[in-house]
Amino acid sequence: MSANHSPQTASQRIAWITTVVTGTLVLFFLMAPILAIVPLSFSSSTYLTYPLPGLSLRWYEDFINSARWIHALKNSMIIGVASAMLSMVLGTLASLGLAQWKSRWKPLVLAVVLSPMVVPVVITAVGVYFFFAPLGLTGNYLGLILVHTALATPFVVITVSATLQSFDMTLARAAASLGAPPLLTFRKVILPLILPGLASGALFAFATSFDEVVTVLLLAGPEQRTLPREMFSGIRENISPTITAVAVVLTVISVCMLSTLEYLRRRNERLKGNAG
């Protein structure tokens, strides 16, 4: 007799249908803003109106041909990649240290490391502004990269620490006992096993930096205007349908990143299954 996973009783069928309907409604509610923006990005009208008078790619062309938007995209990529790389280094070192540290102060230290995720960004931005201003780190790329690194590092710590939960530290000790120096042990033994978690953390770090606007409003100069900053200014000053095209581009980038994260998650599960 084949196993039947469908609900058998009336109450189970009702609960299953209710769950499906509720989940569908919640998903539609979350997707509604995106579903509304995508058609507007292809509108031929100069105003954000429904119904669409016609279809056109003019707003995507305006985005591609605009030096202002392309410069903002370039800034977002520079700051995002730099902060993600720094976050990978700092987050990995912190995760390795916390994984091997046995102390009653470990939860407190971990809470401090993860505090940028809990503290409201506006508070962090104001505090960083008053700290960076006397040091001359406002209005330049270095200041933005440093603050975005601080905001993104906790995501690397979480993902790498989760990967280290299943890592057997005796492998590293065995490599050390065979004469391998610490750097070689990390590169040949530890890094290949934690790479999926590290890559996931790097993607989260990049996404955090790429989407950040509050710190950019306070710390960025005219030459460091990022894509979210341009969108924020455009909504306040002059609502142009080009913003909808930019929003769709950002949505596509986010979907690609989430798909990559899901691929890395499944690959990590396969590696664990093969190791087991």
N, C-alpha and C positions, 0 to 999 in steps of 0.2 A: 504494500500500500504506500503510495507516494505521499510525502509530507506536504501538507497544505498549510500555507502561511497566512491565508486570508482569514478574517474574523469569522467565527462560527456562530456565536450567539447574537441576538438582536441588539443587546446593549453594546457589544463589541463593534458591530457594524456601524451603529450610530456614532460611537466614539471615533471610529476611523474616519467616517465621512465628515464629522465635525472638525477633526484635526486637519484634514485635507482642505476643506473649505476655508477654515481660519488661516491656515498657512498661505493659501493662495491669495486671500484678501490682504494679509500683511505684506506679502511679497509685492502685490500690485501697488499697495500704498507706498512702499519704499521705492519702487521703480517709477511711480507716476511722474516725479519731476524730470527724470531722464527721458521718459517717453514723451513728455511735453516739449523738451528742449530740442531733441533731435530733429523733428520736422521743421522747427523754426529756423534751424541752421541752413536749411535748403530753400528758404523762402526768398522770393524775388522782391518782396516788399522791403522798404526802408524802416518799417515799424514792426514791432513784435505783436502781430495780430493773427487771430484765427477767424475765419478759415484762410488758408494760404491763397493769395492771388495767383501764384504760379511757383514753379520750381526753378532754382538757380544755384549755381556754385559760386556766386560772386563773393559771398562772405568768406569762403575758404580761400579764394584768390586774394581777397583783401588781407587776410591773415598772413598768407605766404609772401605777399609782395610788400607788406608793411615792415619797414625797418624797425619801427618801435616794438611791434609784437615779436619779431624774430630776435631782436636784442634781448627782450625779456625772457624768451624761451632759452636763449643761450645762457643768460645769467642763471636761470633755474637749473639748467643742466650742470653748469660749472659748480655751483654751490651744492647741488644735490649729490653729485658724484664725489666731490671732495669730502663732504661731511659723512657720506656713507663709508668711504674708505677709512677715515679716521675712526668712525664708530666701530667698524669691524675690528680694528686693532685694539682699541680701548675695551670694547665689550668682550672680546675673546680673552684678553688678559684678565679682566675682572672675573669672568666666568670660571676660568681655570683656577684662579686664586681662591675664589669662594668654594669651588668644588672640593678642594683639598684642605681647606681651612676648617679646623674643628675648634670652635670657640662658642661660648654663650653670647658673644657680641655679634655673631654672624647674622642673625635676623635683623639687628639694628643697622649694620653696615649695608645689608641688602636693601633695606628700606630706604636708606639714604641714596643708594645708587639708582633705585627705581623712582625716586621722588619727582623727577621731571615729568613723569607720566601722570602724577597725581596733582601737583601744584598747577593751578590755572595758568595758561600760557601768558595771559596779560600781566600777571604778577611777575612771572619769570622775565618777561620782556622789559618791564619797568626796572626791575632790580639789575638786570644785565646792562641796561642803558646807563644807569648811574655808576655802575662799576667800570664799564668800558670807556665812558666819555673821558675821564681824566687820563686814560691810557692811550687815547687817540685811536681806538678801535671801532669808532662809529663812522659810518659813511664810507666803508671799504669792505672788500671781499673777506678779508681775514676775520673780522668781527662776526660777520654773518655765518661763516663756516664754523667758527668756534661755538656759537650759540646753537646752531642747528645740530652740531655734533653732540652737544650736551642733551638736546631734546631727543635725539635719535638713538643714542647709546643704550638706553634701557631696553629697547626692542631687541638689540643684538644680545644683550645679557640674558634676556628671557629665552630666546630661541636656542642659543648655544648652551645655556644651563640645562634646558630640557633635553638636548641631545646628549649632554654629559651624564645624565641620569642613567643611561644604558651603557655608558662607556666603562670598560674594565681598566682601571688604573694599573693593574698588574702588568698590562702590556707595556706601558710606559716605563715601569720599574724594570721590566725584563730588558728592554732596550738599553736603559741606563746601565744595568749590570753587565751588559755585553760591551760596554765602552762607548756607546753613542753619546755625544754631547747633547745638552738640552735642546738646542736649536734643531739638530738633526732628528732627535726623537720627536719633536713637535711636527716637523715637516714630513717625516716618513711614517709615523705611527698615529699621532693624534689628529692631525689636520685631515687626512683622507676620511676618517670616521665621523668627524664633526662638520664636514664640509656642507652637507645639506642644511643643517641648522644655521651655519654661518651664512650661507647664501640667502636663506630666508630672512635672517636678520638684516642683511645688507639691503634686501629689497624693501623691507619695512622701513629701514632708516632712510633710504632714498625717497620713498613715498612721503615720509614725515617731513623731510626737508622740502620736497617739491611742492607740497600742499600748504606749507606754512606761510602765513601772511601777517600775523600780529607782530612778530619780531622784526619782520622786514619793514613794516610801517614805521617802527621806532628807530631802527638802526641803519637802514639802507640810505644811501645817497642817491642822487639822480642817475648815476651810472650803474647802480646795483638793483634797479627795479626788476623784480621777478614777474613771472607770468601771473600768479595769483594777485600780486600787487597791481598789475596793470588791469586785471579784471575788476578788482575792487574799486580802483579809481574810475574805470569806465562806467561802472554802475552808478557811482555817485555823480559824475560830471556829465556824461553823455552816453545814454544807453544806445549802443549800436548792435545790430544783429551779428556783427563780427564776434561779439562775446559768446554767442551761442555756438559758433563754429569752434572757438577755442575750448569751450566746455565739452563739446563732443570729442575733440582731440584728447583732452585730459581723461575723459571717460574711457576712450579706447586704450590709452596708456595704462590706466588702472586695471582694465580687464586683462590686458596682456600680462601685467605684473601678477594679478591674482591667479591667472592660469599657470604662470611659471611657479608660483608658490605651491599650487596644488600638485604640479608635476614633481616638484622637489619633495613634497610630503609623501607622495606615493613611492617615489624612488627610495626614500629613507625607510619606508615600511618594508619594501622589497629587500633592501640590504639587511635589515634586522631579521627578516624571515630566512634569508639565506644563511646569515650567521648562526641563527638558531638551529 
